[in-house]
Amino acid sequence: MPRYEYRCRSCGDTFEVNRPMAQSSDPANCPAGHEDTVKLLSAVAVGGTKSAPAPGGGNPGGGGGCCGGGCCG
């Protein structure tokens, strides 16, 4: 289930709410009971050390599909 982050405008507290995506825009009360909250924009970080293969499969002469000259001609 997605987790959404909110900030309370009354007390400044930041908190998270787990809820279905269908309820992502529903208002959320802060844990202290305040109703004046705003949903924060969450940044998603995707990490890794492998790089994506070069276009054309790393073959300097191209190849593969019409863009690489494989079927046009």
CHARMM-style PDB file with segment names, atoms N, HN, CA, C and O in Angstrom:
ATOM      1  N   MET     1       0.855  -1.176   0.000  1.00  0.00      PROA
ATOM      2  CA  MET     1       0.000   0.000   0.000  1.00  0.00      PROA
ATOM      3  C   MET     1       0.902   1.242   0.000  1.00  0.00      PROA
ATOM      4  O   MET     1       1.877   1.297   0.750  1.00  0.00      PROA
ATOM      5  N   PRO     2       0.586   2.224  -0.825  1.00  0.00      PROA
ATOM      6  CA  PRO     2       1.406   3.439  -0.891  1.00  0.00      PROA
ATOM      7  C   PRO     2       1.395   4.227   0.418  1.00  0.00      PROA
ATOM      8  O   PRO     2       0.425   4.197   1.176  1.00  0.00      PROA
ATOM      9  N   ARG     3       2.474   4.917   0.654  1.00  0.00      PROA
ATOM     10  HN  ARG     3       3.261   4.941   0.038  1.00  0.00      PROA
ATOM     11  CA  ARG     3       2.628   5.762   1.837  1.00  0.00      PROA
ATOM     12  C   ARG     3       2.722   7.205   1.367  1.00  0.00      PROA
ATOM     13  O   ARG     3       3.519   7.528   0.487  1.00  0.00      PROA
ATOM     14  N   TYR     4       1.909   8.069   1.956  1.00  0.00      PROA
ATOM     15  HN  TYR     4       1.261   7.806   2.672  1.00  0.00      PROA
ATOM     16  CA  TYR     4       1.874   9.479   1.593  1.00  0.00      PROA
ATOM     17  C   TYR     4       2.337  10.316   2.776  1.00  0.00      PROA
ATOM     18  O   TYR     4       2.018  10.012   3.925  1.00  0.00      PROA
ATOM     19  N   GLU     5       3.081  11.359   2.492  1.00  0.00      PROA
ATOM     20  HN  GLU     5       3.341  11.606   1.559  1.00  0.00      PROA
ATOM     21  CA  GLU     5       3.632  12.219   3.532  1.00  0.00      PROA
ATOM     22  C   GLU     5       2.859  13.539   3.567  1.00  0.00      PROA
ATOM     23  O   GLU     5       2.556  14.127   2.529  1.00  0.00      PROA
ATOM     24  N   TYR     6       2.554  13.980   4.760  1.00  0.00      PROA
ATOM     25  HN  TYR     6       2.800  13.502   5.603  1.00  0.00      PROA
ATOM     26  CA  TYR     6       1.792  15.205   4.975  1.00  0.00      PROA
ATOM     27  C   TYR     6       2.513  16.098   5.977  1.00  0.00      PROA
ATOM     28  O   TYR     6       3.325  15.625   6.772  1.00  0.00      PROA
ATOM     29  N   ARG     7       2.210  17.391   5.932  1.00  0.00      PROA
ATOM     30  HN  ARG     7       1.551  17.775   5.286  1.00  0.00      PROA
ATOM     31  CA  ARG     7       2.697  18.343   6.935  1.00  0.00      PROA
ATOM     32  C   ARG     7       1.500  19.103   7.473  1.00  0.00      PROA
ATOM     33  O   ARG     7       0.633  19.555   6.725  1.00  0.00      PROA
ATOM     34  N   CYS     8       1.476  19.232   8.801  1.00  0.00      PROA
ATOM     35  HN  CYS     8       2.180  18.865   9.409  1.00  0.00      PROA
ATOM     36  CA  CYS     8       0.404  19.965   9.464  1.00  0.00      PROA
ATOM     37  C   CYS     8       0.762  21.445   9.454  1.00  0.00      PROA
ATOM     38  O   CYS     8       1.852  21.826   9.880  1.00  0.00      PROA
ATOM     39  N   ARG     9      -0.144  22.268   8.972  1.00  0.00      PROA
ATOM     40  HN  ARG     9      -1.029  21.958   8.626  1.00  0.00      PROA
ATOM     41  CA  ARG     9       0.090  23.710   8.946  1.00  0.00      PROA
ATOM     42  C   ARG     9      -0.088  24.338  10.318  1.00  0.00      PROA
ATOM     43  O   ARG     9       0.438  25.421  10.575  1.00  0.00      PROA
ATOM     44  N   SER    10      -0.820  23.673  11.201  1.00  0.00      PROA
ATOM     45  HN  SER    10      -1.246  22.793  10.992  1.00  0.00      PROA
ATOM     46  CA  SER    10      -1.062  24.212  12.541  1.00  0.00      PROA
ATOM     47  C   SER    10       0.146  24.034  13.462  1.00  0.00      PROA
ATOM     48  O   SER    10       0.568  24.978  14.129  1.00  0.00      PROA
ATOM     49  N   CYS    11       0.700  22.815  13.496  1.00  0.00      PROA
ATOM     50  HN  CYS    11       0.357  22.047  12.954  1.00  0.00      PROA
ATOM     51  CA  CYS    11       1.799  22.542  14.433  1.00  0.00      PROA
ATOM     52  C   CYS    11       3.139  22.287  13.749  1.00  0.00      PROA
ATOM     53  O   CYS    11       4.166  22.232  14.425  1.00  0.00      PROA
ATOM     54  N   GLY    12       3.154  22.130  12.421  1.00  0.00      PROA
ATOM     55  HN  GLY    12       2.320  22.175  11.872  1.00  0.00      PROA
ATOM     56  CA  GLY    12       4.401  21.919  11.692  1.00  0.00      PROA
ATOM     57  C   GLY    12       4.879  20.484  11.670  1.00  0.00      PROA
ATOM     58  O   GLY    12       5.930  20.198  11.097  1.00  0.00      PROA
ATOM     59  N   ASP    13       4.130  19.564  12.284  1.00  0.00      PROA
ATOM     60  HN  ASP    13       3.275  19.796  12.749  1.00  0.00      PROA
ATOM     61  CA  ASP    13       4.517  18.157  12.326  1.00  0.00      PROA
ATOM     62  C   ASP    13       4.428  17.549  10.929  1.00  0.00      PROA
ATOM     63  O   ASP    13       3.519  17.875  10.166  1.00  0.00      PROA
ATOM     64  N   THR    14       5.367  16.668  10.593  1.00  0.00      PROA
ATOM     65  HN  THR    14       6.105  16.403  11.212  1.00  0.00      PROA
ATOM     66  CA  THR    14       5.334  15.914   9.348  1.00  0.00      PROA
ATOM     67  C   THR    14       5.005  14.474   9.701  1.00  0.00      PROA
ATOM     68  O   THR    14       5.582  13.915  10.634  1.00  0.00      PROA
ATOM     69  N   PHE    15       4.076  13.864   8.959  1.00  0.00      PROA
ATOM     70  HN  PHE    15       3.608  14.318   8.200  1.00  0.00      PROA
ATOM     71  CA  PHE    15       3.654  12.501   9.258  1.00  0.00      PROA
ATOM     72  C   PHE    15       3.307  11.775   7.979  1.00  0.00      PROA
ATOM     73  O   PHE    15       3.118  12.392   6.931  1.00  0.00      PROA
ATOM     74  N   GLU    16       3.225  10.449   8.073  1.00  0.00      PROA
ATOM     75  HN  GLU    16       3.379   9.948   8.925  1.00  0.00      PROA
ATOM     76  CA  GLU    16       2.927   9.605   6.926  1.00  0.00      PROA
ATOM     77  C   GLU    16       1.624   8.862   7.144  1.00  0.00      PROA
ATOM     78  O   GLU    16       1.257   8.538   8.273  1.00  0.00      PROA
ATOM     79  N   VAL    17       0.921   8.595   6.032  1.00  0.00      PROA
ATOM     80  HN  VAL    17       1.219   8.858   5.115  1.00  0.00      PROA
ATOM     81  CA  VAL    17      -0.334   7.848   6.067  1.00  0.00      PROA
ATOM     82  C   VAL    17      -0.260   6.770   4.992  1.00  0.00      PROA
ATOM     83  O   VAL    17       0.047   7.065   3.837  1.00  0.00      PROA
ATOM     84  N   ASN    18      -0.541   5.522   5.364  1.00  0.00      PROA
ATOM     85  HN  ASN    18      -0.791   5.282   6.302  1.00  0.00      PROA
ATOM     86  CA  ASN    18      -0.655   4.430   4.400  1.00  0.00      PROA
ATOM     87  C   ASN    18      -2.112   4.329   3.983  1.00  0.00      PROA
ATOM     88  O   ASN    18      -2.998   4.185   4.825  1.00  0.00      PROA
ATOM     89  N   ARG    19      -2.357   4.407   2.679  1.00  0.00      PROA
ATOM     90  HN  ARG    19      -1.638   4.524   1.995  1.00  0.00      PROA
ATOM     91  CA  ARG    19      -3.727   4.304   2.177  1.00  0.00      PROA
ATOM     92  C   ARG    19      -3.695   3.899   0.712  1.00  0.00      PROA
ATOM     93  O   ARG    19      -2.685   4.089   0.036  1.00  0.00      PROA
ATOM     94  N   PRO    20      -4.800   3.339   0.216  1.00  0.00      PROA
ATOM     95  CA  PRO    20      -4.867   2.958  -1.201  1.00  0.00      PROA
ATOM     96  C   PRO    20      -4.730   4.177  -2.113  1.00  0.00      PROA
ATOM     97  O   PRO    20      -5.050   5.296  -1.714  1.00  0.00      PROA
ATOM     98  N   MET    21      -4.258   3.956  -3.323  1.00  0.00      PROA
ATOM     99  HN  MET    21      -3.998   3.046  -3.647  1.00  0.00      PROA
ATOM    100  CA  MET    21      -4.087   5.044  -4.281  1.00  0.00      PROA
ATOM    101  C   MET    21      -5.397   5.758  -4.565  1.00  0.00      PROA
ATOM    102  O   MET    21      -5.401   6.958  -4.840  1.00  0.00      PROA
ATOM    103  N   ALA    22      -6.514   5.035  -4.503  1.00  0.00      PROA
ATOM    104  HN  ALA    22      -6.511   4.060  -4.280  1.00  0.00      PROA
ATOM    105  CA  ALA    22      -7.823   5.642  -4.756  1.00  0.00      PROA
ATOM    106  C   ALA    22      -8.157   6.710  -3.719  1.00  0.00      PROA
ATOM    107  O   ALA    22      -9.003   7.568  -3.969  1.00  0.00      PROA
ATOM    108  N   GLN    23      -7.502   6.669  -2.555  1.00  0.00      PROA
ATOM    109  HN  GLN    23      -6.814   5.973  -2.351  1.00  0.00      PROA
ATOM    110  CA  GLN    23      -7.747   7.640  -1.492  1.00  0.00      PROA
ATOM    111  C   GLN    23      -6.588   8.630  -1.344  1.00  0.00      PROA
ATOM    112  O   GLN    23      -6.503   9.330  -0.335  1.00  0.00      PROA
ATOM    113  N   SER    24      -5.704   8.694  -2.329  1.00  0.00      PROA
ATOM    114  HN  SER    24      -5.773   8.126  -3.149  1.00  0.00      PROA
ATOM    115  CA  SER    24      -4.503   9.528  -2.221  1.00  0.00      PROA
ATOM    116  C   SER    24      -4.804  11.015  -2.065  1.00  0.00      PROA
ATOM    117  O   SER    24      -4.020  11.735  -1.447  1.00  0.00      PROA
ATOM    118  N   SER    25      -5.904  11.482  -2.603  1.00  0.00      PROA
ATOM    119  HN  SER    25      -6.541  10.898  -3.105  1.00  0.00      PROA
ATOM    120  CA  SER    25      -6.221  12.907  -2.510  1.00  0.00      PROA
ATOM    121  C   SER    25      -7.153  13.242  -1.342  1.00  0.00      PROA
ATOM    122  O   SER    25      -7.513  14.403  -1.148  1.00  0.00      PROA
ATOM    123  N   ASP    26      -7.541  12.231  -0.567  1.00  0.00      PROA
ATOM    124  HN  ASP    26      -7.248  11.288  -0.724  1.00  0.00      PROA
ATOM    125  CA  ASP    26      -8.396  12.480   0.598  1.00  0.00      PROA
ATOM    126  C   ASP    26      -7.626  13.256   1.664  1.00  0.00      PROA
ATOM    127  O   ASP    26      -6.419  13.060   1.808  1.00  0.00      PROA
ATOM    128  N   PRO    27      -8.295  14.127   2.411  1.00  0.00      PROA
ATOM    129  CA  PRO    27      -7.605  14.865   3.471  1.00  0.00      PROA
ATOM    130  C   PRO    27      -7.142  13.933   4.587  1.00  0.00      PROA
ATOM    131  O   PRO    27      -7.700  12.853   4.782  1.00  0.00      PROA
ATOM    132  N   ALA    28      -6.121  14.363   5.313  1.00  0.00      PROA
ATOM    133  HN  ALA    28      -5.668  15.240   5.155  1.00  0.00      PROA
ATOM    134  CA  ALA    28      -5.589  13.578   6.428  1.00  0.00      PROA
ATOM    135  C   ALA    28      -5.407  14.487   7.629  1.00  0.00      PROA
ATOM    136  O   ALA    28      -4.845  15.576   7.510  1.00  0.00      PROA
ATOM    137  N   ASN    29      -5.879  14.044   8.784  1.00  0.00      PROA
ATOM    138  HN  ASN    29      -6.335  13.159   8.881  1.00  0.00      PROA
ATOM    139  CA  ASN    29      -5.669  14.793  10.023  1.00  0.00      PROA
ATOM    140  C   ASN    29      -4.311  14.440  10.600  1.00  0.00      PROA
ATOM    141  O   ASN    29      -3.867  13.296  10.501  1.00  0.00      PROA
ATOM    142  N   CYS    30      -3.655  15.415  11.199  1.00  0.00      PROA
ATOM    143  HN  CYS    30      -4.016  16.344  11.279  1.00  0.00      PROA
ATOM    144  CA  CYS    30      -2.365  15.148  11.820  1.00  0.00      PROA
ATOM    145  C   CYS    30      -2.583  14.346  13.103  1.00  0.00      PROA
ATOM    146  O   CYS    30      -3.690  14.340  13.641  1.00  0.00      PROA
ATOM    147  N   PRO    31      -1.544  13.667  13.601  1.00  0.00      PROA
ATOM    148  CA  PRO    31      -1.683  12.862  14.816  1.00  0.00      PROA
ATOM    149  C   PRO    31      -2.162  13.669  16.028  1.00  0.00      PROA
ATOM    150  O   PRO    31      -2.734  13.102  16.959  1.00  0.00      PROA
ATOM    151  N   ALA    32      -1.932  14.990  16.022  1.00  0.00      PROA
ATOM    152  HN  ALA    32      -1.467  15.450  15.265  1.00  0.00      PROA
ATOM    153  CA  ALA    32      -2.386  15.835  17.129  1.00  0.00      PROA
ATOM    154  C   ALA    32      -3.849  16.252  16.966  1.00  0.00      PROA
ATOM    155  O   ALA    32      -4.397  16.939  17.828  1.00  0.00      PROA
ATOM    156  N   GLY    33      -4.490  15.837  15.850  1.00  0.00      PROA
ATOM    157  HN  GLY    33      -4.045  15.279  15.149  1.00  0.00      PROA
ATOM    158  CA  GLY    33      -5.901  16.123  15.644  1.00  0.00      PROA
ATOM    159  C   GLY    33      -6.203  17.341  14.797  1.00  0.00      PROA
ATOM    160  O   GLY    33      -7.373  17.661  14.585  1.00  0.00      PROA
ATOM    161  N   HSD    34      -5.180  18.034  14.305  1.00  0.00      PROA
ATOM    162  HN  HSD    34      -4.230  17.774  14.477  1.00  0.00      PROA
ATOM    163  CA  HSD    34      -5.406  19.207  13.459  1.00  0.00      PROA
ATOM    164  C   HSD    34      -5.857  18.772  12.065  1.00  0.00      PROA
ATOM    165  O   HSD    34      -5.438  17.727  11.567  1.00  0.00      PROA
ATOM    166  N   GLU    35      -6.700  19.569  11.453  1.00  0.00      PROA
ATOM    167  HN  GLU    35      -7.041  20.418  11.857  1.00  0.00      PROA
ATOM    168  CA  GLU    35      -7.228  19.237  10.125  1.00  0.00      PROA
ATOM    169  C   GLU    35      -6.545  19.989   8.994  1.00  0.00      PROA
ATOM    170  O   GLU    35      -6.702  19.613   7.832  1.00  0.00      PROA
ATOM    171  N   ASP    36      -5.790  21.041   9.298  1.00  0.00      PROA
ATOM    172  HN  ASP    36      -5.662  21.346  10.241  1.00  0.00      PROA
ATOM    173  CA  ASP    36      -5.169  21.869   8.257  1.00  0.00      PROA
ATOM    174  C   ASP    36      -3.826  21.258   7.859  1.00  0.00      PROA
ATOM    175  O   ASP    36      -2.777  21.652   8.368  1.00  0.00      PROA
ATOM    176  N   THR    37      -3.876  20.286   6.939  1.00  0.00      PROA
ATOM    177  HN  THR    37      -4.728  19.966   6.526  1.00  0.00      PROA
ATOM    178  CA  THR    37      -2.660  19.598   6.499  1.00  0.00      PROA
ATOM    179  C   THR    37      -2.496  19.735   4.994  1.00  0.00      PROA
ATOM    180  O   THR    37      -3.450  20.029   4.275  1.00  0.00      PROA
ATOM    181  N   VAL    38      -1.284  19.518   4.536  1.00  0.00      PROA
ATOM    182  HN  VAL    38      -0.509  19.279   5.121  1.00  0.00      PROA
ATOM    183  CA  VAL    38      -0.980  19.566   3.114  1.00  0.00      PROA
ATOM    184  C   VAL    38      -0.168  18.321   2.756  1.00  0.00      PROA
ATOM    185  O   VAL    38       0.739  17.923   3.486  1.00  0.00      PROA
ATOM    186  N   LYS    39      -0.511  17.720   1.624  1.00  0.00      PROA
ATOM    187  HN  LYS    39      -1.249  18.044   1.031  1.00  0.00      PROA
ATOM    188  CA  LYS    39       0.207  16.541   1.146  1.00  0.00      PROA
ATOM    189  C   LYS    39       1.515  16.999   0.512  1.00  0.00      PROA
ATOM    190  O   LYS    39       1.529  17.921  -0.303  1.00  0.00      PROA
ATOM    191  N   LEU    40       2.609  16.353   0.890  1.00  0.00      PROA
ATOM    192  HN  LEU    40       2.597  15.604   1.552  1.00  0.00      PROA
ATOM    193  CA  LEU    40       3.924  16.715   0.372  1.00  0.00      PROA
ATOM    194  C   LEU    40       4.248  15.903  -0.869  1.00  0.00      PROA
ATOM    195  O   LEU    40       3.775  14.778  -1.034  1.00  0.00      PROA
ATOM    196  N   LEU    41       5.043  16.477  -1.722  1.00  0.00      PROA
ATOM    197  HN  LEU    41       5.427  17.391  -1.589  1.00  0.00      PROA
ATOM    198  CA  LEU    41       5.516  15.788  -2.912  1.00  0.00      PROA
ATOM    199  C   LEU    41       6.638  14.861  -2.502  1.00  0.00      PROA
ATOM    200  O   LEU    41       7.631  15.302  -1.925  1.00  0.00      PROA
ATOM    201  N   SER    42       6.490  13.591  -2.792  1.00  0.00      PROA
ATOM    202  HN  SER    42       5.682  13.233  -3.261  1.00  0.00      PROA
ATOM    203  CA  SER    42       7.507  12.610  -2.424  1.00  0.00      PROA
ATOM    204  C   SER    42       8.439  12.377  -3.597  1.00  0.00      PROA
ATOM    205  O   SER    42       7.999  12.244  -4.739  1.00  0.00      PROA
ATOM    206  N   ALA    43       9.705  12.329  -3.310  1.00  0.00      PROA
ATOM    207  HN  ALA    43      10.062  12.437  -2.382  1.00  0.00      PROA
ATOM    208  CA  ALA    43      10.699  12.021  -4.330  1.00  0.00      PROA
ATOM    209  C   ALA    43      11.047  10.546  -4.230  1.00  0.00      PROA
ATOM    210  O   ALA    43      11.265  10.028  -3.135  1.00  0.00      PROA
ATOM    211  N   VAL    44      11.099   9.875  -5.360  1.00  0.00      PROA
ATOM    212  HN  VAL    44      10.922  10.296  -6.250  1.00  0.00      PROA
ATOM    213  CA  VAL    44      11.443   8.466  -5.391  1.00  0.00      PROA
ATOM    214  C   VAL    44      12.863   8.348  -5.898  1.00  0.00      PROA
ATOM    215  O   VAL    44      13.197   8.861  -6.966  1.00  0.00      PROA
ATOM    216  N   ALA    45      13.698   7.669  -5.129  1.00  0.00      PROA
ATOM    217  HN  ALA    45      13.427   7.251  -4.262  1.00  0.00      PROA
ATOM    218  CA  ALA    45      15.088   7.466  -5.534  1.00  0.00      PROA
ATOM    219  C   ALA    45      15.257   6.037  -6.021  1.00  0.00      PROA
ATOM    220  O   ALA    45      14.877   5.081  -5.345  1.00  0.00      PROA
ATOM    221  N   VAL    46      15.826   5.914  -7.191  1.00  0.00      PROA
ATOM    222  HN  VAL    46      16.135   6.690  -7.741  1.00  0.00      PROA
ATOM    223  CA  VAL    46      16.120   4.600  -7.734  1.00  0.00      PROA
ATOM    224  C   VAL    46      17.623   4.539  -7.903  1.00  0.00      PROA
ATOM    225  O   VAL    46      18.209   5.339  -8.633  1.00  0.00      PROA
ATOM    226  N   GLY    47      18.236   3.603  -7.235  1.00  0.00      PROA
ATOM    227  HN  GLY    47      17.760   2.953  -6.642  1.00  0.00      PROA
ATOM    228  CA  GLY    47      19.695   3.516  -7.287  1.00  0.00      PROA
ATOM    229  C   GLY    47      20.157   2.223  -7.908  1.00  0.00      PROA
ATOM    230  O   GLY    47      19.372   1.310  -8.163  1.00  0.00      PROA
ATOM    231  N   GLY    48      21.416   2.171  -8.140  1.00  0.00      PROA
ATOM    232  HN  GLY    48      22.054   2.913  -7.933  1.00  0.00      PROA
ATOM    233  CA  GLY    48      22.020   0.982  -8.705  1.00  0.00      PROA
ATOM    234  C   GLY    48      23.379   1.327  -9.270  1.00  0.00      PROA
ATOM    235  O   GLY    48      23.720   2.499  -9.433  1.00  0.00      PROA
ATOM    236  N   THR    49      24.146   0.304  -9.566  1.00  0.00      PROA
ATOM    237  HN  THR    49      23.868  -0.648  -9.433  1.00  0.00      PROA
ATOM    238  CA  THR    49      25.484   0.540 -10.082  1.00  0.00      PROA
ATOM    239  C   THR    49      25.639   0.108 -11.528  1.00  0.00      PROA
ATOM    240  O   THR    49      26.601   0.501 -12.187  1.00  0.00      PROA
ATOM    241  N   LYS    50      24.707  -0.696 -12.036  1.00  0.00      PROA
ATOM    242  HN  LYS    50      23.925  -1.015 -11.501  1.00  0.00      PROA
ATOM    243  CA  LYS    50      24.798  -1.124 -13.432  1.00  0.00      PROA
ATOM    244  C   LYS    50      24.278  -0.028 -14.340  1.00  0.00      PROA
ATOM    245  O   LYS    50      23.294   0.638 -14.019  1.00  0.00      PROA
ATOM    246  N   SER    51      24.934   0.157 -15.463  1.00  0.00      PROA
ATOM    247  HN  SER    51      25.733  -0.384 -15.723  1.00  0.00      PROA
ATOM    248  CA  SER    51      24.448   1.133 -16.431  1.00  0.00      PROA
ATOM    249  C   SER    51      23.616   0.419 -17.487  1.00  0.00      PROA
ATOM    250  O   SER    51      23.763  -0.784 -17.701  1.00  0.00      PROA
ATOM    251  N   ALA    52      22.761   1.155 -18.129  1.00  0.00      PROA
ATOM    252  HN  ALA    52      22.642   2.133 -17.955  1.00  0.00      PROA
ATOM    253  CA  ALA    52      21.915   0.606 -19.179  1.00  0.00      PROA
ATOM    254  C   ALA    52      22.769   0.289 -20.399  1.00  0.00      PROA
ATOM    255  O   ALA    52      23.763   0.971 -20.645  1.00  0.00      PROA
ATOM    256  N   PRO    53      22.397  -0.738 -21.170  1.00  0.00      PROA
ATOM    257  CA  PRO    53      23.163  -1.051 -22.380  1.00  0.00      PROA
ATOM    258  C   PRO    53      23.058   0.071 -23.399  1.00  0.00      PROA
ATOM    259  O   PRO    53      22.061   0.791 -23.458  1.00  0.00      PROA
ATOM    260  N   ALA    54      24.086   0.201 -24.181  1.00  0.00      PROA
ATOM    261  HN  ALA    54      24.896  -0.383 -24.133  1.00  0.00      PROA
ATOM    262  CA  ALA    54      24.120   1.230 -25.211  1.00  0.00      PROA
ATOM    263  C   ALA    54      23.080   0.933 -26.280  1.00  0.00      PROA
ATOM    264  O   ALA    54      22.770  -0.232 -26.529  1.00  0.00      PROA
ATOM    265  N   PRO    55      22.529   1.977 -26.925  1.00  0.00      PROA
ATOM    266  CA  PRO    55      21.585   1.735 -28.014  1.00  0.00      PROA
ATOM    267  C   PRO    55      22.203   0.838 -29.082  1.00  0.00      PROA
ATOM    268  O   PRO    55      23.383   0.976 -29.402  1.00  0.00      PROA
ATOM    269  N   GLY    56      21.419  -0.070 -29.629  1.00  0.00      PROA
ATOM    270  HN  GLY    56      20.460  -0.182 -29.369  1.00  0.00      PROA
ATOM    271  CA  GLY    56      21.939  -1.000 -30.624  1.00  0.00      PROA
ATOM    272  C   GLY    56      22.663  -2.168 -29.985  1.00  0.00      PROA
ATOM    273  O   GLY    56      23.351  -2.922 -30.673  1.00  0.00      PROA
ATOM    274  N   GLY    57      22.515  -2.332 -28.660  1.00  0.00      PROA
ATOM    275  HN  GLY    57      21.956  -1.720 -28.101  1.00  0.00      PROA
ATOM    276  CA  GLY    57      23.149  -3.452 -27.987  1.00  0.00      PROA
ATOM    277  C   GLY    57      24.638  -3.280 -27.797  1.00  0.00      PROA
ATOM    278  O   GLY    57      25.334  -4.253 -27.510  1.00  0.00      PROA
ATOM    279  N   GLY    58      25.138  -2.089 -27.945  1.00  0.00      PROA
ATOM    280  HN  GLY    58      24.572  -1.299 -28.178  1.00  0.00      PROA
ATOM    281  CA  GLY    58      26.568  -1.857 -27.753  1.00  0.00      PROA
ATOM    282  C   GLY    58      27.384  -2.172 -28.987  1.00  0.00      PROA
ATOM    283  O   GLY    58      28.609  -2.056 -28.952  1.00  0.00      PROA
ATOM    284  N   ASN    59      26.749  -2.566 -30.074  1.00  0.00      PROA
ATOM    285  HN  ASN    59      25.754  -2.661 -30.102  1.00  0.00      PROA
ATOM    286  CA  ASN    59      27.436  -2.872 -31.311  1.00  0.00      PROA
ATOM    287  C   ASN    59      27.704  -1.566 -32.049  1.00  0.00      PROA
ATOM    288  O   ASN    59      26.758  -0.880 -32.438  1.00  0.00      PROA
ATOM    289  N   PRO    60      28.981  -1.203 -32.253  1.00  0.00      PROA
ATOM    290  CA  PRO    60      29.270   0.078 -32.888  1.00  0.00      PROA
ATOM    291  C   PRO    60      28.730   0.204 -34.298  1.00  0.00      PROA
ATOM    292  O   PRO    60      28.551   1.321 -34.783  1.00  0.00      PROA
ATOM    293  N   GLY    61      28.467  -0.904 -34.972  1.00  0.00      PROA
ATOM    294  HN  GLY    61      28.613  -1.811 -34.578  1.00  0.00      PROA
ATOM    295  CA  GLY    61      27.942  -0.869 -36.337  1.00  0.00      PROA
ATOM    296  C   GLY    61      26.430  -0.833 -36.376  1.00  0.00      PROA
ATOM    297  O   GLY    61      25.854  -0.925 -37.460  1.00  0.00      PROA
ATOM    298  N   GLY    62      25.765  -0.703 -35.248  1.00  0.00      PROA
ATOM    299  HN  GLY    62      26.232  -0.628 -34.368  1.00  0.00      PROA
ATOM    300  CA  GLY    62      24.309  -0.728 -35.211  1.00  0.00      PROA
ATOM    301  C   GLY    62      23.801  -2.139 -35.217  1.00  0.00      PROA
ATOM    302  O   GLY    62      24.310  -2.981 -34.478  1.00  0.00      PROA
ATOM    303  N   GLY    63      22.819  -2.421 -36.026  1.00  0.00      PROA
ATOM    304  HN  GLY    63      22.405  -1.737 -36.627  1.00  0.00      PROA
ATOM    305  CA  GLY    63      22.274  -3.778 -36.128  1.00  0.00      PROA
ATOM    306  C   GLY    63      21.016  -3.915 -35.310  1.00  0.00      PROA
ATOM    307  O   GLY    63      20.847  -3.249 -34.289  1.00  0.00      PROA
ATOM    308  N   GLY    64      20.143  -4.772 -35.757  1.00  0.00      PROA
ATOM    309  HN  GLY    64      20.280  -5.314 -36.587  1.00  0.00      PROA
ATOM    310  CA  GLY    64      18.931  -5.055 -35.020  1.00  0.00      PROA
ATOM    311  C   GLY    64      17.805  -4.107 -35.396  1.00  0.00      PROA
ATOM    312  O   GLY    64      17.863  -2.915 -35.093  1.00  0.00      PROA
ATOM    313  N   GLY    65      16.807  -4.621 -36.038  1.00  0.00      PROA
ATOM    314  HN  GLY    65      16.760  -5.589 -36.284  1.00  0.00      PROA
ATOM    315  CA  GLY    65      15.638  -3.811 -36.385  1.00  0.00      PROA
ATOM    316  C   GLY    65      15.896  -2.894 -37.547  1.00  0.00      PROA
ATOM    317  O   GLY    65      17.019  -2.792 -38.042  1.00  0.00      PROA
ATOM    318  N   CYS    66      14.836  -2.218 -37.985  1.00  0.00      PROA
ATOM    319  HN  CYS    66      13.924  -2.301 -37.583  1.00  0.00      PROA
ATOM    320  CA  CYS    66      14.954  -1.323 -39.134  1.00  0.00      PROA
ATOM    321  C   CYS    66      15.857  -0.144 -38.861  1.00  0.00      PROA
ATOM    322  O   CYS    66      16.539   0.332 -39.768  1.00  0.00      PROA
ATOM    323  N   CYS    67      15.879   0.335 -37.639  1.00  0.00      PROA
ATOM    324  HN  CYS    67      15.325  -0.052 -36.902  1.00  0.00      PROA
ATOM    325  CA  CYS    67      16.712   1.500 -37.329  1.00  0.00      PROA
ATOM    326  C   CYS    67      18.191   1.187 -37.472  1.00  0.00      PROA
ATOM    327  O   CYS    67      18.996   2.082 -37.731  1.00  0.00      PROA
ATOM    328  N   GLY    68      18.551  -0.073 -37.306  1.00  0.00      PROA
ATOM    329  HN  GLY    68      17.897  -0.800 -37.097  1.00  0.00      PROA
ATOM    330  CA  GLY    68      19.955  -0.462 -37.431  1.00  0.00      PROA
ATOM    331  C   GLY    68      20.288  -1.008 -38.799  1.00  0.00      PROA
ATOM    332  O   GLY    68      21.410  -1.461 -39.027  1.00  0.00      PROA
ATOM    333  N   GLY    69      19.341  -0.975 -39.711  1.00  0.00      PROA
ATOM    334  HN  GLY    69      18.429  -0.608 -39.526  1.00  0.00      PROA
ATOM    335  CA  GLY    69      19.614  -1.450 -41.068  1.00  0.00      PROA
ATOM    336  C   GLY    69      19.366  -2.933 -41.251  1.00  0.00      PROA
ATOM    337  O   GLY    69      19.756  -3.501 -42.270  1.00  0.00      PROA
ATOM    338  N   GLY    70      18.715  -3.580 -40.271  1.00  0.00      PROA
ATOM    339  HN  GLY    70      18.398  -3.118 -39.442  1.00  0.00      PROA
ATOM    340  CA  GLY    70      18.532  -5.023 -40.346  1.00  0.00      PROA
ATOM    341  C   GLY    70      17.507  -5.483 -41.380  1.00  0.00      PROA
ATOM    342  O   GLY    70      17.665  -6.553 -41.968  1.00  0.00      PROA
ATOM    343  N   CYS    71      16.450  -4.683 -41.613  1.00  0.00      PROA
ATOM    344  HN  CYS    71      16.322  -3.814 -41.135  1.00  0.00      PROA
ATOM    345  CA  CYS    71      15.406  -5.162 -42.531  1.00  0.00      PROA
ATOM    346  C   CYS    71      15.117  -4.198 -43.668  1.00  0.00      PROA
ATOM    347  O   CYS    71      14.317  -4.508 -44.551  1.00  0.00      PROA
ATOM    348  N   CYS    72      15.739  -3.062 -43.663  1.00  0.00      PROA
ATOM    349  HN  CYS    72      16.390  -2.811 -42.946  1.00  0.00      PROA
ATOM    350  CA  CYS    72      15.504  -2.092 -44.742  1.00  0.00      PROA
ATOM    351  C   CYS    72      16.624  -2.219 -45.753  1.00  0.00      PROA
ATOM    352  O   CYS    72      17.791  -2.377 -45.392  1.00  0.00      PROA
ATOM    353  N   GLY    73      16.277  -2.152 -46.961  1.00  0.00      PROA
ATOM    354  HN  GLY    73      15.330  -2.023 -47.254  1.00  0.00      PROA
ATOM    355  CA  GLY    73      17.423  -2.211 -47.759  1.00  0.00      PROA
ATOM    356  C   GLY    73      17.404  -2.334 -49.147  1.00  0.00      PROA
ATOM    357  OT1 GLY    73      18.460  -2.380 -49.777  1.00  0.00      PROA
TER     358      GLY     73
END
